[in-house]
Amino acid sequence: MCITALPRPARQATRAEATVLSRVRGGPRSAAGGPSAGLLLAGPRRGLADLAALLVAAPGLLAAPRGDGHGVLIFPGLLAGDPGTGPRRGFLRWLGYDARGWDLGGNYGPAGAVLAGLPRAVLRHAGRTGRPVSLIGWSLGGVYAREMARRHPRQVRQVITLGSPYAVTRPGQSHARGPYRRLSFLHAPGSKLPGSEQRSRPVNVPSTSVYSRLDGIVAWQTGSPAPSC
């Protein structure tokens, strides 16, 4: 999925989810089931289709509005790292943003080094650029981004999440649960991690949630804003 431009918030949001790219329809989020196994298995073929769609969208991407130079940090998804977010960072830099990776190696879950390094990365980039930074989080990286915005609202300009299951309530709502649990020996104690109630609460900065009902990894409802927003 491509970000064509980072919106410039005109005012502080009075509710957490200031901008949402899709409206939630249906029952309450707690009733969300798991993602389709068929969509998961079709992932490689859909990836090829996405590449073709990217070529078609290229003229529009090249005409995207230029940025204002403010800082952007991109947090990778589970099992990914800065190399995986390189194309996004390259595109944002080409637009004129000061886009950087998280510089914490691979994302194997909320390890102690990640919990300590995330706030340092946000504060360092905000200090370097002299103004609040935008945070973009892919999948699990979006959960991190929201928590950093919750913890450091003065240093965070806005949050954009890409298919991030920040409102997951049951293991069956994510096909990534297995790999995540197998890596749990690397994770910080549960007492240091936000619970599901906190993760799903609104954040006090403008926020955009990008999700797809065709997501084969996580239930799309887990990456959509709360109905009260």
MARNU-315798 format. One line per 2 residues: number of its first residue (from 1); their letters; for each residue y, x, z of N, C-alpha, C. Coordinates in nm, 3 decimals. Each point is the difference from the previous one (the first is absolute). Layout:
% MARNU-315798
NUM> A> Y:X:Z:Y:X:Z:Y:X:Z; ...
END
This chain:
% MARNU-315798
1> MC> -0.118:0.084:0.000:0.118:-0.084:0.000:0.124:0.088:0.000; 0.100:-0.034:-0.075:0.119:0.084:-0.013:0.121:-0.065:0.065
3> IT> 0.082:0.080:0.061:0.128:-0.046:0.052:0.106:0.034:-0.104; 0.068:-0.102:-0.049:0.100:0.026:-0.103:0.134:0.040:0.058
5> AL> 0.031:-0.047:0.121:0.126:0.039:0.065:-0.007:-0.040:0.145; 0.066:0.075:0.085:0.009:-0.036:0.140:0.122:-0.089:0.018
7> PR> -0.019:-0.122:0.050:0.115:-0.089:0.017:0.096:0.055:0.104; 0.129:-0.020:-0.024:0.101:0.044:0.096:0.035:-0.118:0.090
9> PA> -0.042:0.004:0.127:0.027:-0.114:0.087:0.149:-0.017:0.023; 0.051:-0.120:-0.022:0.142:-0.025:0.015:0.039:-0.023:0.145
11> RQ> -0.096:-0.043:0.084:0.029:-0.024:0.141:-0.128:0.015:0.079; 0.015:0.017:0.130:-0.117:0.013:0.086:-0.074:-0.133:0.001
13> AT> -0.132:0.006:-0.014:-0.079:-0.122:-0.002:-0.003:-0.062:0.139; 0.013:-0.132:0.006:-0.010:-0.067:0.128:-0.145:-0.028:0.034
15> RA> -0.085:-0.002:-0.101:-0.144:-0.009:0.022:-0.064:0.123:-0.062; -0.122:0.027:0.045:-0.062:0.126:-0.039:-0.019:0.010:-0.150
17> EA> -0.065:-0.096:-0.059:-0.037:0.011:-0.140:0.114:-0.051:-0.087; 0.096:0.087:-0.030:0.119:-0.041:-0.072:-0.029:-0.033:-0.144
19> TV> -0.094:0.074:-0.063:-0.029:-0.020:-0.141:-0.150:-0.005:-0.018; -0.050:-0.102:-0.066:-0.143:-0.012:-0.022:-0.022:-0.031:-0.147
21> LS> -0.095:0.068:-0.064:-0.019:-0.017:-0.142:-0.091:-0.115:-0.037; -0.065:-0.060:0.099:-0.085:-0.114:-0.029:-0.001:-0.093:0.120
23> RV> -0.005:-0.128:-0.024:0.003:-0.096:0.109:-0.142:-0.037:0.040; -0.021:-0.009:0.133:-0.132:-0.034:0.051:-0.023:-0.149:-0.017
25> RG> -0.116:-0.035:-0.050:-0.040:-0.139:-0.010:-0.138:-0.014:0.064; -0.029:-0.119:0.050:-0.131:-0.021:0.059:0.010:-0.011:0.150
27> GP> -0.114:0.022:0.067:-0.009:-0.017:0.143:0.056:0.118:0.075; -0.015:-0.003:0.133:0.052:0.108:0.082:-0.073:0.130:-0.026
29> RS> 0.067:0.111:0.028:-0.056:0.130:-0.029:-0.131:0.023:0.075; -0.012:-0.052:0.121:-0.119:0.024:0.079:-0.126:-0.054:-0.068
31> AA> 0.018:-0.094:-0.096:-0.114:-0.057:-0.069:-0.040:0.081:-0.123; 0.070:0.109:-0.028:-0.028:0.078:-0.120:-0.139:0.059:0.006
33> GG> -0.075:-0.012:-0.110:-0.132:0.060:-0.008:0.009:0.141:-0.053; -0.115:0.056:-0.037:-0.003:0.136:-0.052:0.033:0.005:-0.147
35> PS> 0.033:0.119:-0.050:0.028:0.016:-0.142:-0.127:-0.019:-0.082; 0.016:-0.037:-0.125:-0.113:-0.026:-0.087:-0.079:0.127:-0.031
37> AG> -0.132:-0.007:0.014:-0.085:0.113:-0.037:0.006:0.024:-0.151; 0.014:-0.108:-0.077:0.010:0.014:-0.145:0.123:0.078:-0.040
39> LL> 0.112:-0.026:0.066:0.123:0.074:-0.030:-0.015:0.147:0.039; -0.072:0.025:0.108:-0.022:0.138:0.042:-0.082:0.075:-0.105
41> LA> -0.107:-0.061:-0.048:-0.087:0.064:-0.098:0.070:0.018:-0.134; 0.094:-0.087:-0.029:0.072:0.009:-0.127:0.116:0.099:0.006
43> GP> 0.017:0.066:0.114:0.113:0.090:0.019:0.018:0.104:-0.109; -0.104:0.076:-0.038:0.019:0.102:-0.105:0.049:-0.057:-0.133
45> RR> -0.058:-0.113:-0.040:0.044:-0.060:-0.127:0.144:-0.051:0.011; 0.033:-0.057:0.114:0.137:-0.048:0.020:0.098:0.116:0.002
47> GL> -0.045:0.116:0.051:0.086:0.117:0.001:0.036:0.043:-0.141; -0.097:-0.005:-0.090:0.027:0.034:-0.139:0.098:-0.099:-0.063
49> AD> -0.017:-0.127:0.036:0.092:-0.101:-0.051:0.142:0.024:0.053; 0.008:0.044:0.125:0.131:0.029:0.058:0.069:0.115:-0.072
51> LA> -0.079:0.101:-0.041:0.059:0.111:-0.074:0.057:-0.048:-0.133; -0.073:-0.089:-0.065:0.050:-0.055:-0.126:0.128:-0.080:0.024
53> AL> 0.002:-0.077:0.111:0.119:-0.079:0.031:0.119:0.090:0.031; -0.029:0.116:0.060:0.107:0.094:0.031:0.067:0.051:-0.127
55> LV> -0.080:0.025:-0.102:0.055:0.046:-0.127:0.090:-0.107:-0.061; -0.044:-0.125:0.012:0.081:-0.110:-0.054:0.131:-0.013:0.077
57> AA> -0.008:0.026:0.133:0.119:-0.016:0.085:0.093:0.121:-0.005; -0.043:0.107:-0.066:0.078:0.124:0.001:0.146:-0.018:-0.041
59> PG> 0.031:-0.075:-0.107:0.142:-0.016:-0.037:0.084:-0.061:0.112; -0.058:-0.097:0.069:0.073:-0.061:0.111:0.020:0.096:0.115
61> LL> -0.101:0.083:0.027:0.012:0.098:0.107:0.107:0.103:-0.033; 0.006:0.041:-0.125:0.100:0.098:-0.040:0.142:-0.056:0.010
63> AA> 0.011:-0.132:-0.005:0.132:-0.063:0.008:0.033:-0.045:0.142; -0.082:0.039:0.097:0.023:-0.042:0.138:0.134:0.051:0.052
65> PR> 0.065:-0.075:0.088:0.129:0.043:0.056:-0.012:0.134:0.071; 0.102:0.083:-0.010:-0.002:0.129:0.066:0.028:-0.015:0.149
67> GD> -0.060:0.090:0.079:0.014:-0.007:0.144:0.130:0.058:0.050; 0.022:-0.017:0.131:0.123:0.048:0.062:-0.022:0.132:0.073
69> GH> -0.117:0.059:-0.013:-0.026:0.130:0.059:-0.049:-0.001:0.143; -0.020:-0.118:0.059:-0.044:-0.001:0.140:-0.146:0.042:0.011
71> GV> -0.040:0.038:0.119:-0.134:0.053:0.022:-0.108:-0.107:-0.001; -0.117:0.038:-0.051:-0.117:-0.087:-0.003:-0.120:0.081:0.046
73> LI> -0.080:-0.058:0.088:-0.126:0.060:0.042:-0.113:-0.091:-0.045; -0.106:0.058:-0.057:-0.114:-0.079:-0.044:-0.123:0.040:0.081
75> FP> -0.062:-0.098:0.066:-0.119:0.022:0.079:-0.124:-0.042:-0.079; -0.101:0.085:-0.009:-0.118:-0.032:-0.081:-0.097:-0.096:0.068
77> GL> -0.092:-0.053:-0.078:-0.103:-0.088:0.053:-0.115:0.079:0.062; -0.097:-0.073:0.052:-0.116:0.062:0.062:-0.074:0.089:-0.100
79> LA> -0.034:0.120:0.045:-0.072:0.102:-0.078:0.086:0.064:-0.108; 0.126:-0.037:-0.007:0.090:0.060:-0.099:0.097:0.095:0.070
81> GD> 0.080:0.068:-0.081:0.099:0.094:0.053:0.120:0.006:-0.092; 0.082:0.102:0.017:0.119:0.013:-0.083:-0.030:0.010:-0.150
83> PG> -0.110:0.064:-0.042:-0.028:0.002:-0.145:-0.012:-0.141:-0.059; -0.056:-0.094:0.078:-0.016:-0.136:-0.049:0.130:-0.076:-0.015
85> TG> 0.101:0.040:0.075:0.131:-0.067:-0.011:0.095:0.077:-0.090; -0.047:0.109:-0.059:0.085:0.083:-0.085:0.066:-0.074:-0.115
87> PR> -0.075:-0.083:-0.076:0.066:-0.071:-0.111:0.114:-0.091:0.047; -0.019:-0.069:0.112:0.107:-0.086:0.051:0.121:0.083:0.040
89> RG> -0.026:0.110:0.070:0.111:0.085:0.042:0.073:0.059:-0.121; -0.077:0.040:-0.101:0.062:0.056:-0.120:0.089:-0.101:-0.069
91> FL> -0.047:-0.123:-0.008:0.079:-0.104:-0.065:0.128:-0.029:0.079; -0.013:-0.009:0.132:0.117:-0.028:0.082:0.101:0.114:-0.004
93> RW> -0.049:0.123:-0.006:0.092:0.114:-0.013:0.072:-0.005:-0.134; -0.073:-0.038:-0.103:0.062:-0.011:-0.133:0.110:-0.106:0.002
95> LG> -0.020:-0.104:0.081:0.103:-0.103:0.012:0.120:0.047:0.082; -0.020:0.106:0.077:0.112:0.051:0.078:-0.016:-0.007:0.150
97> YD> -0.117:-0.044:0.049:-0.025:-0.005:0.144:-0.054:0.134:0.048; 0.024:0.030:0.127:-0.055:0.119:0.062:-0.136:-0.037:0.060
99> AR> -0.101:-0.011:-0.086:-0.133:-0.048:0.041:-0.089:0.116:0.041; -0.067:-0.016:0.114:-0.088:0.104:0.052:-0.129:-0.061:0.053
101> GW> -0.103:0.084:0.008:-0.126:-0.042:0.060:0.004:0.018:0.150; -0.107:-0.044:0.064:0.001:0.007:0.146:-0.036:0.139:0.052
103> DL> -0.062:0.085:-0.083:-0.029:0.139:0.035:-0.089:0.010:0.124; -0.099:-0.090:0.009:-0.093:0.000:0.113:-0.145:0.011:-0.045
105> GG> -0.021:0.046:-0.123:-0.136:0.013:-0.050:-0.059:-0.134:-0.040; -0.133:-0.009:0.008:-0.067:-0.124:-0.036:0.015:-0.106:0.109
107> NY> -0.002:-0.124:-0.043:0.011:-0.112:0.095:-0.141:-0.045:0.037; -0.046:0.044:0.114:-0.133:-0.037:0.048:0.008:-0.095:0.118
109> GP> 0.112:-0.069:0.010:0.020:-0.094:0.109:0.099:0.055:0.101; 0.025:-0.077:0.107:0.103:0.035:0.098:-0.043:0.111:0.096
111> AG> -0.016:0.119:-0.052:-0.032:0.116:0.083:0.123:0.039:0.083; -0.023:0.079:0.104:0.110:0.041:0.085:0.108:0.073:-0.077
113> AV> -0.041:0.086:-0.095:0.098:0.076:-0.078:0.085:-0.093:-0.087; -0.058:-0.108:-0.048:0.075:-0.097:-0.080:0.101:-0.075:0.087
115> LA> -0.045:-0.046:0.117:0.090:-0.073:0.089:0.117:0.086:0.044; -0.022:0.130:0.015:0.109:0.090:0.038:0.086:0.038:-0.120
117> GL> -0.063:0.013:-0.117:0.071:0.048:-0.118:0.084:-0.105:-0.069; -0.039:-0.127:0.006:0.074:-0.106:-0.070:0.145:-0.011:0.047
119> PR> 0.024:-0.014:0.131:0.141:-0.010:0.042:0.080:0.125:-0.033; -0.064:0.117:0.008:0.071:0.123:-0.035:0.040:-0.001:-0.147
121> AV> -0.089:-0.049:-0.086:0.030:-0.005:-0.142:0.117:-0.094:-0.029; 0.001:-0.116:0.066:0.108:-0.097:-0.021:0.133:0.057:0.050
123> LR> 0.000:0.053:0.121:0.124:0.052:0.058:0.051:0.121:-0.078; -0.093:0.085:-0.045:0.041:0.119:-0.075:0.064:-0.037:-0.133
125> HA> -0.060:-0.096:-0.072:0.054:-0.037:-0.131:0.133:-0.074:0.015; 0.011:-0.083:0.104:0.126:-0.069:0.025:0.109:0.100:0.036
127> GR> -0.038:0.101:0.080:0.098:0.102:0.036:0.039:0.085:-0.119; -0.096:0.029:-0.087:0.027:0.083:-0.118:0.095:-0.070:-0.096
129> TG> -0.019:-0.130:-0.018:0.082:-0.074:-0.096:0.126:-0.059:0.062; 0.006:-0.004:0.134:0.118:-0.051:0.067:0.013:-0.150:0.002
131> RP> -0.108:-0.072:-0.031:0.004:-0.146:0.004:-0.142:-0.054:0.013; -0.014:-0.129:0.031:-0.134:-0.058:0.015:-0.082:0.014:-0.129
133> VS> -0.130:0.008:0.017:-0.091:0.019:-0.114:-0.081:-0.127:-0.024; -0.044:-0.015:-0.122:-0.093:-0.107:-0.036:-0.142:0.051:0.017
135> LI> -0.088:-0.085:0.053:-0.140:0.035:0.018:-0.086:-0.086:-0.093; -0.084:0.066:-0.079:-0.095:-0.070:-0.086:-0.139:0.036:0.048
137> GW> -0.079:-0.101:0.030:-0.136:0.025:0.049:-0.103:-0.068:-0.086; -0.097:0.078:-0.042:-0.111:-0.050:-0.082:-0.117:-0.029:0.092
139> SL> -0.048:-0.124:0.001:-0.115:-0.041:0.081:0.023:0.035:0.147; -0.087:0.081:0.060:0.017:0.038:0.140:0.135:0.066:0.024
141> GG> 0.051:0.071:-0.100:0.131:0.062:0.013:0.110:-0.101:0.026; -0.018:-0.123:-0.049:0.099:-0.104:0.026:0.001:-0.043:0.145
143> VY> -0.118:0.003:0.063:-0.008:-0.031:0.144:0.080:0.104:0.077; -0.018:0.127:-0.037:0.078:0.107:0.064:0.150:-0.022:-0.021
145> AR> 0.036:-0.033:-0.123:0.142:-0.016:-0.033:0.065:-0.108:0.086; -0.068:-0.111:0.015:0.056:-0.109:0.081:0.017:0.041:0.146
147> EM> -0.097:0.075:0.050:0.010:0.042:0.140:0.112:0.103:0.019; 0.021:0.084:-0.100:0.112:0.094:0.009:0.133:-0.074:-0.004
149> AR> 0.009:-0.104:-0.081:0.122:-0.081:-0.004:0.022:-0.072:0.132; -0.109:-0.043:0.061:0.010:-0.068:0.129:0.049:0.097:0.109
151> RH> -0.045:0.123:-0.011:0.032:0.101:0.101:0.136:0.065:-0.023; 0.039:0.017:-0.127:0.125:0.069:-0.032:0.084:-0.082:-0.099
153> PR> 0.045:-0.118:0.041:0.073:-0.086:-0.095:0.132:0.059:-0.050; 0.063:0.086:0.078:0.127:0.058:-0.045:-0.019:0.105:-0.108
155> QV> -0.116:0.059:-0.006:-0.027:0.103:-0.100:-0.071:-0.055:-0.123; -0.037:-0.128:0.002:-0.073:-0.060:-0.112:0.086:-0.105:-0.068
157> RQ> 0.021:0.018:-0.127:0.083:-0.091:-0.080:-0.077:-0.126:-0.038; -0.125:0.016:-0.040:-0.084:-0.112:-0.041:-0.144:0.048:-0.008
159> VI> -0.092:-0.097:-0.006:-0.143:0.030:-0.012:-0.056:-0.075:-0.119; -0.081:0.070:-0.081:-0.071:-0.063:-0.111:-0.148:0.029:0.019
161> TL> -0.081:-0.103:0.011:-0.144:0.019:0.016:-0.072:-0.042:-0.128; -0.101:0.076:-0.037:-0.077:-0.025:-0.122:-0.145:-0.030:0.037
163> GS> -0.035:-0.127:0.000:-0.137:-0.039:0.033:-0.041:0.045:0.139; 0.089:-0.013:0.097:-0.025:0.050:0.135:-0.051:-0.112:0.092
165> PY> -0.116:0.019:0.061:-0.058:-0.105:0.085:0.053:0.003:0.143; 0.131:-0.014:0.016:0.057:0.011:0.133:-0.030:-0.122:0.087
167> AV> -0.047:-0.108:-0.060:-0.030:-0.121:0.077:-0.149:-0.028:0.006; -0.084:0.102:-0.020:-0.144:-0.021:0.006:-0.040:-0.036:0.143
169> TR> -0.088:-0.098:0.013:-0.044:-0.045:0.132:-0.151:0.011:0.019; -0.074:0.012:-0.111:-0.146:0.006:0.011:-0.053:0.110:-0.091
171> PG> -0.109:0.067:0.039:-0.057:0.108:-0.082:-0.033:-0.043:-0.142; -0.045:-0.123:-0.018:-0.040:-0.047:-0.132:0.113:-0.018:-0.098
173> QS> 0.123:0.016:0.044:0.113:-0.019:-0.089:0.034:0.124:-0.080; -0.075:0.108:0.021:0.028:0.125:-0.072:-0.129:0.073:-0.034
175> HA> -0.015:0.037:-0.128:-0.114:0.081:-0.041:0.018:0.146:0.039; 0.119:0.035:0.049:0.025:0.137:0.045:-0.040:0.019:0.146
177> RG> -0.046:-0.107:0.062:-0.034:0.008:0.142:-0.111:0.101:0.027; -0.100:0.005:-0.090:-0.111:0.093:0.019:0.045:0.146:0.005
179> PY> 0.069:0.048:-0.105:0.050:0.138:0.004:0.092:0.026:0.118; 0.083:-0.098:0.034:0.092:0.017:0.112:-0.078:0.021:0.129
181> RR> -0.103:-0.079:0.022:-0.078:0.012:0.124:-0.079:0.130:0.003; -0.048:0.045:-0.115:-0.075:0.127:-0.003:0.090:0.119:0.033
183> LS> 0.129:-0.018:-0.016:0.095:0.107:0.033:0.061:-0.017:0.138; -0.049:-0.097:0.077:0.063:-0.032:0.128:-0.007:0.114:0.100
185> FL> -0.094:0.092:-0.018:-0.009:0.113:0.093:0.123:0.091:-0.012; 0.075:-0.015:-0.110:0.122:0.079:-0.018:0.123:-0.070:0.057
187> HA> -0.014:-0.128:0.033:0.116:-0.081:0.034:0.043:0.017:0.146; 0.127:-0.028:0.023:0.054:0.002:0.136:-0.062:-0.115:0.080
189> PG> 0.001:0.009:0.133:-0.053:-0.110:0.082:0.066:-0.132:-0.033; -0.076:-0.108:0.012:0.052:-0.132:-0.032:0.123:-0.038:0.078
191> SK> 0.014:0.054:0.121:0.116:-0.033:0.083:0.130:0.050:-0.061; -0.009:0.096:-0.093:0.119:0.055:-0.065:0.032:-0.068:-0.132
193> LP> -0.084:-0.095:-0.041:0.017:-0.064:-0.129:0.051:-0.143:0.017; 0.083:-0.048:-0.091:0.048:-0.138:0.010:-0.111:-0.099:-0.026
195> GS> -0.002:-0.108:0.075:-0.098:-0.105:-0.021:0.036:-0.088:-0.117; -0.091:-0.090:-0.036:0.023:-0.085:-0.117:0.123:-0.090:0.018
197> EQ> 0.026:-0.043:0.122:0.116:-0.086:0.023:0.130:0.075:-0.028; 0.008:0.124:0.047:0.121:0.078:-0.025:0.015:0.032:-0.148
199> RS> -0.110:0.039:-0.066:0.008:0.038:-0.141:0.052:-0.113:-0.088; -0.037:-0.122:0.035:0.038:-0.113:-0.085:0.138:-0.055:0.034
201> RP> 0.061:0.046:0.109:0.133:-0.048:0.035:0.104:0.053:-0.099; 0.108:-0.075:-0.021:0.106:0.046:-0.091:0.063:0.130:0.047
203> VN> 0.049:0.078:-0.096:0.077:0.120:0.032:0.147:-0.032:-0.023; 0.087:0.074:0.068:0.142:-0.034:-0.002:0.080:0.078:-0.105
205> VP> -0.063:0.026:-0.112:0.070:0.059:-0.115:-0.043:-0.080:-0.122; 0.079:0.002:-0.107:-0.043:-0.068:-0.123:-0.138:0.049:-0.044
207> ST> -0.084:-0.092:-0.038:-0.139:0.035:-0.030:-0.050:-0.075:-0.123; -0.071:0.072:-0.084:-0.061:-0.059:-0.120:-0.150:0.022:0.007
209> SV> -0.075:-0.107:-0.020:-0.146:0.008:0.001:-0.052:-0.028:-0.141; -0.061:0.099:-0.062:-0.056:-0.015:-0.134:-0.151:-0.014:0.015
211> YS> -0.053:-0.112:-0.043:-0.143:-0.024:0.014:-0.049:-0.082:-0.119; -0.132:-0.004:-0.016:-0.059:-0.071:-0.113:-0.115:-0.088:0.049
213> RL> -0.005:-0.120:-0.050:-0.112:-0.089:0.031:-0.130:0.050:-0.065; 0.010:0.098:-0.089:-0.117:0.058:-0.064:-0.041:0.132:0.065
215> DG> 0.048:0.026:0.119:-0.035:0.123:0.072:-0.149:-0.002:0.035; -0.071:0.104:-0.038:-0.142:0.008:0.028:-0.033:0.080:0.124
217> IV> 0.101:0.057:0.066:-0.023:0.082:0.119:0.028:-0.077:0.127; 0.114:-0.067:0.006:0.036:-0.076:0.120:0.035:-0.143:-0.039
219> AW> -0.018:-0.091:0.095:0.042:-0.139:-0.022:0.152:-0.003:-0.019; 0.045:-0.063:-0.107:0.142:0.007:-0.031:0.087:-0.058:0.111
221> QT> -0.054:-0.096:0.078:0.080:-0.059:0.107:0.038:0.100:0.108; -0.078:0.109:0.012:0.029:0.098:0.105:0.117:0.090:-0.036
223> GS> 0.049:-0.010:-0.122:0.114:0.081:-0.041:0.119:-0.087:-0.038; -0.001:-0.125:0.043:0.110:-0.091:-0.030:0.075:-0.027:0.129
225> PA> 0.128:-0.040:-0.012:0.080:-0.024:0.120:-0.048:-0.122:0.077; 0.030:0.000:0.128:-0.037:-0.113:0.084:0.071:-0.126:-0.048
227> PS> -0.066:-0.117:0.007:0.061:-0.123:-0.049:0.133:-0.032:0.067; 0.024:0.052:0.121:0.125:-0.031:0.070:0.118:0.080:-0.050
229> C> -0.027:0.102:-0.089:0.111:0.085:-0.045:0.084:-0.072:-0.105
END
